């Protein structure tokens, strides 16, 4: 084949690929407006609601005043960068509690007034006037949660801090990629999720259960960071006269034979040995025969409104306690 003909073939191929990608992007833009697709919604959360933090220990924060429609619900971020109503920094006569956590505490896929944070605030107010301020951020580990509390939470002078632990909280703090804006392209998110799924299937050791269990090996830096963060938070709260509690939230794929029971006991024993009161809700959810009924979507095991209601029920007495020792 002559060089001119080869260039024409290459050019035609390049144009065909470009047209395919443009059509794929347009198709997915329409499709993902009609149907919820978890990976796309998460990429939208990363690009429309989050921004790189000026503190590398935090990694990323919510954009104050931002909003989006994610997983079928409205997400509104207040002026402090929290998914919550506005709270004045100055204290009043109300008891004040700060909730720390990840996307479960944030209330991913659930209307704000149906989150366990909102439900607990309502019920706690039947006992005494109470404000619960939700610092939950998606994709946060324990170290990030504590760093955010030091930066933004201390100024609210809470009476109590409740950390909502989840099994992936021992992950290493991620560095926000410079390629994050590319995630605005639905085609990129869709194709990457398909490739990631194929790679996971090809590697029998890449299942999420093995991945989560491995996080708690003694040689894992994320687990050491988790331990250090809890001890730092305990010492900080003791100096400020702030009560501290931890509530452990279960992973909702398998509640009959909970696959992370050993890891949860490991963390629970660590907290207890360091004088931090802890409540493990995986035992309350144990034996739930149809866990999919608790998911926000068929491809997303974040807790739905029913699960949030159960979390509020199971955690209420523990959090309502005046003393935490």
C-alpha positions in Angstrom: 0.0 0.0 0.0 1.4 3.4 -1.0 2.1 6.0 1.8 -0.7 8.3 0.5 -3.2 5.5 0.7 -2.0 4.5 4.1 -2.5 8.0 5.4 -6.0 8.1 3.9 -6.9 4.8 5.7 -5.5 6.0 9.0 -7.3 9.3 8.7 -10.6 7.5 7.9 -10.1 5.2 10.9 -9.3 8.2 13.2 -12.5 10.0 12.0 -14.6 6.8 12.5 -13.3 6.4 16.1 -13.9 10.1 16.8 -17.5 9.9 15.5 -18.1 6.7 17.5 -16.9 8.4 20.7 -19.0 11.5 20.0 -22.1 9.4 19.4 -21.3 7.3 22.5 -21.0 10.5 24.6 -24.2 12.0 23.3 -26.0 8.7 23.8 -24.8 8.3 27.4 -25.5 11.9 28.2 -29.2 11.3 27.3 -29.3 7.8 28.9 -27.8 8.9 32.2 -30.4 11.7 32.4 -33.2 9.1 32.1 -31.6 6.3 34.2 -29.4 6.3 37.3 -26.0 4.7 36.8 -23.9 4.5 39.9 -20.4 5.1 38.4 -21.7 8.1 36.5 -23.4 9.6 39.5 -20.2 9.2 41.6 -18.2 10.9 38.9 -20.7 13.8 38.9 -20.4 14.0 42.6 -16.6 14.3 42.3 -16.8 17.0 39.6 -19.9 19.0 40.5 -19.8 19.0 44.4 -16.2 18.5 45.3 -13.0 20.5 45.0 -9.4 19.9 45.9 -8.7 20.9 49.6 -5.9 23.2 50.4 -5.0 20.6 53.1 -3.5 17.4 51.7 -4.6 15.5 54.8 -8.2 16.2 53.8 -7.8 15.7 50.1 -11.1 17.1 48.9 -14.0 19.0 50.3 -17.5 20.0 49.3 -17.9 23.3 47.4 -19.9 25.6 49.6 -23.3 26.5 48.2 -23.1 23.8 45.5 -26.0 21.5 44.5 -26.7 18.6 42.2 -29.3 15.9 41.5 -27.5 12.7 42.3 -28.9 9.1 42.5 -32.4 10.5 42.0 -32.2 12.9 45.0 -31.4 16.6 45.4 -28.0 17.3 47.2 -27.6 20.8 48.6 -24.4 21.9 50.3 -24.5 24.7 52.8 -22.2 27.7 53.1 -19.9 25.6 55.4 -19.5 22.9 52.8 -21.8 20.4 54.6 -24.8 18.5 53.4 -27.0 20.0 56.1 -29.0 23.1 57.0 -27.2 26.2 58.0 -26.0 26.3 61.6 -24.5 29.4 63.3 -21.0 28.9 64.6 -22.0 30.6 67.9 -23.5 28.3 70.5 -27.0 28.6 71.9 -28.6 26.6 74.7 -29.0 23.5 72.6 -26.8 20.4 73.0 -24.6 20.2 69.9 -23.3 16.9 68.3 -21.0 16.6 65.3 -21.3 13.5 63.1 -18.2 12.4 61.2 -18.3 9.8 58.4 -18.1 9.0 54.7 -20.8 8.7 52.0 -23.1 6.7 54.3 -23.2 9.6 56.8 -23.4 12.0 53.9 -26.6 10.2 53.0 -25.7 9.1 49.5 -28.9 8.3 47.4 -31.2 9.3 50.2 -33.3 12.5 50.7 -31.7 14.7 53.3 -34.6 14.6 55.7 -34.6 10.7 55.6 -30.9 10.3 56.5 -30.0 8.8 59.9 -28.5 12.1 60.8 -31.8 14.0 60.3 -33.8 11.2 62.0 -31.5 11.1 65.0 -31.7 14.9 65.3 -35.5 14.7 65.4 -35.5 12.0 68.0 -32.8 13.5 70.2 -34.8 16.7 70.3 -37.6 14.8 72.1 -35.1 14.2 74.9 -33.5 17.6 75.0 -33.0 20.5 72.5 -30.2 19.2 70.2 -28.4 20.2 67.1 -26.7 17.5 65.0 -24.2 18.9 62.4 -23.4 16.4 59.6 -19.8 16.4 58.4 -20.2 13.3 56.3 -18.2 13.4 53.0 -18.1 10.8 50.3 -14.8 8.9 49.9 -13.4 10.0 53.3 -11.4 7.7 55.5 -11.1 8.1 59.2 -7.9 10.2 59.0 -9.7 12.6 56.6 -12.7 12.8 58.9 -10.5 13.8 61.8 -8.6 16.3 59.7 -11.8 17.9 58.6 -13.1 18.1 62.1 -9.9 19.9 63.2 -10.2 22.4 60.4 -14.0 23.0 60.5 -15.7 21.1 63.3 -13.9 22.4 66.4 -15.2 26.0 65.8 -18.8 24.7 66.4 -17.7 23.8 70.0 -19.7 20.5 70.1 -20.6 18.7 73.3 -20.1 15.3 71.5 -18.5 13.8 68.4 -19.9 10.6 66.9 -17.7 8.9 64.3 -19.6 6.5 61.9 -17.1 3.9 60.9 -17.4 1.8 57.7 -15.2 -1.0 56.5 -13.3 1.0 53.9 -12.2 3.7 56.4 -8.8 2.1 56.6 -8.0 3.0 52.9 -5.1 5.3 52.3 -6.0 9.0 51.7 -6.3 9.4 48.0 -4.7 12.2 46.0 -7.2 14.0 43.8 -6.2 13.3 40.2 -5.5 16.1 37.8 -7.6 14.1 35.4 -10.7 14.4 37.5 -12.4 17.0 35.2 -12.2 14.3 32.4 -14.8 12.4 34.4 -17.4 14.9 33.2 -17.4 12.9 30.0 -19.9 10.1 30.5 -18.1 7.9 27.9 -14.9 8.0 29.9 -16.7 7.0 33.1 -18.7 4.3 31.3 -15.7 2.7 29.5 -13.5 2.9 32.6 -16.1 1.2 34.7 -16.4 -1.6 32.2 -12.7 -2.1 32.0 -12.4 -2.1 35.8 -15.2 -4.7 36.0 -13.4 -7.0 33.5 -10.1 -6.7 35.4 -11.9 -7.5 38.6 -13.5 -10.6 37.1 -10.2 -11.7 35.6 -8.4 -11.6 39.0 -10.1 -13.9 41.5 -8.3 -12.2 44.3 -9.6 -8.7 43.3 -13.0 -9.2 45.0 -14.1 -6.4 47.3 -14.3 -8.7 50.3 -10.6 -9.7 50.0 -9.7 -6.1 49.3 -11.4 -4.8 52.5 -10.0 -7.6 54.7 -6.5 -6.9 53.5 -6.9 -3.3 54.6 -6.6 -4.4 58.2 -3.4 -6.3 58.0 -0.8 -5.0 60.4 1.5 -3.9 57.6 -1.1 -1.6 55.9 -0.4 2.1 56.2 -4.1 3.0 55.9 -4.9 1.0 59.0 -2.1 2.6 61.0 -3.4 6.0 59.9 -6.9 5.0 61.1 -5.5 4.0 64.5 -3.5 7.2 64.8 -6.5 9.3 63.8 -8.8 7.8 66.4 -6.2 8.3 69.2 -5.6 11.9 68.1 -9.3 12.5 68.1 -9.7 11.0 71.5 -6.9 13.1 73.0 -8.3 16.3 71.3 -11.8 15.6 72.6 -10.5 14.9 76.1 -8.6 18.2 76.2 -11.8 20.1 75.0 -14.2 18.3 77.3 -16.0 16.7 74.3 -17.6 13.3 74.5 -16.6 10.8 71.8 -18.4 7.8 70.5 -18.0 5.5 67.5 -20.8 3.7 65.7 -19.8 0.9 63.3 -22.0 0.6 60.2 -22.3 -2.7 58.4 -21.4 -3.4 54.8 -24.8 -4.5 53.3 -23.9 -7.2 50.8 -24.1 -10.2 53.1 -25.7 -9.9 56.5 -26.4 -13.6 57.1 -22.7 -14.5 57.2 -21.1 -11.1 57.7 -17.7 -11.4 55.9 -16.0 -8.6 57.9 -16.9 -9.8 61.4 -13.2 -10.4 62.3 -12.1 -6.9 61.1 -15.0 -5.3 63.0 -14.0 -7.1 66.2 -10.4 -6.0 65.6 -11.4 -2.3 65.3 -13.8 -2.6 68.2 -11.2 -4.1 70.5 -8.7 -1.3 69.5 -11.2 1.4 70.3 -12.2 -0.2 73.6 -8.6 -0.6 74.6 -8.1 3.1 74.0 -11.1 4.1 76.1 -13.4 5.0 73.1 -17.0 3.8 73.5 -18.2 1.9 70.4 -21.4 0.4 69.1 -21.2 -2.3 66.4 -24.5 -2.2 64.4 -23.5 -5.2 62.2 -24.9 -7.4 65.0 -28.2 -5.6 64.8 -28.4 -6.2 61.1 -27.3 -9.8 61.4 -29.5 -12.3 59.7 -31.3 -9.8 57.3 -32.2 -12.3 54.6 -32.7 -9.9 51.7 -30.0 -7.2 52.0 -30.9 -5.8 48.6 -34.0 -4.4 50.2 -31.7 -2.0 52.1 -29.7 -0.7 49.0 -30.3 2.6 47.2 -30.1 0.8 43.9 -29.5 -2.7 42.4 -25.9 -1.8 41.6 -25.3 0.3 44.8 -25.2 -1.1 48.3 -25.3 2.2 50.1 -28.1 2.2 52.7 -31.4 3.4 51.4 -34.1 5.3 53.5 -35.2 2.0 55.2 -31.6 1.2 56.2 -31.1 4.8 57.5 -34.2 4.5 59.6 -32.9 1.2 61.1 -29.5 2.8 61.8 -31.3 5.6 63.6 -33.4 3.2 65.6 -30.4 1.0 66.6 -28.0 3.9 67.4 -30.5 6.2 69.3 -30.1 4.9 72.8 -26.3 4.8 72.5 -26.0 8.4 71.2 -28.7 9.8 73.5 -26.6 8.8 76.6 -25.3 11.8 78.5 -22.1 10.0 79.5 -20.0 8.0 77.1 -17.8 6.1 79.6 
